[in-house]
Amino acid sequence: MIEKILASSFARFHCSTCHNSWASAKALIIFNMKLQNGVGEVKVRFFKQQCRRSHLAEANFVEPVFDEENIKQVLNHLMAKISNTVIVKVLEIAQPGMKVMSKCRDHMRKSIAKLAS
């Protein structure tokens, strides 16, 4: 099963053709998560943005450059999503048919984080 999580963060862009620079709070990141035989894998893809200045060649798409703090925030969000997903699956296995409330998941996630520390 592959699950996709879409995130956005602040990033800077710099066109190598015309040296135009811009910042965007909507730099998109997609995480493709896969669990196979008990082993998890996360692949990440950063979406480019197109330079708004006209270029003679093809449309010029530019890679984002993220600050370390923004990457940390995005990864913390991803880890919270992963831990919530794992907690829900564990609880569903332990108690089939039980509906898991978000407050319960948050409490369990915090407990697991304390144990991991």
C-alpha positions, 0 to 999 in steps of 0.5 A, a space after each residue: 500500500 502506498 500512501 501520499 502526503 502532500 506538504 508545502 513550505 517556504 522556499 527560495 528559487 533562483 533562475 539560472 537563465 535570467 538570474 531572477 529570484 523569488 520566494 514562495 510559501 507554496 513550495 510543494 513537497 510530496 512524500 510517497 510512503 510504502 510499507 512492505 513486509 514490515 519495512 517502511 520506505 519514504 520517498 520525497 519529491 520536490 516540485 519545481 516552480 516556473 520562472 515568470 520571466 519569458 525565456 526563448 527556450 522551453 519553460 524554465 523550471 527551478 528547483 526550490 531551496 529550503 531553509 533547514 528550519 523549514 525542512 525540520 518543520 515539514 519532517 516533524 509533520 511527516 513523523 506525526 502523520 506516520 506515527 498516527 497512521 501506525 497507532 491507528 493500524 495497531 489499535 485496529 488490529 488489537 480491537 477490530 471495529 473500534 473507532 479511534 478518536 484523534 485525542 486518543 491517537 495524540 495521547 498515544 503518539 506523545 507516550 510513544 515519543 517519550 518512550 523513544 527518547 
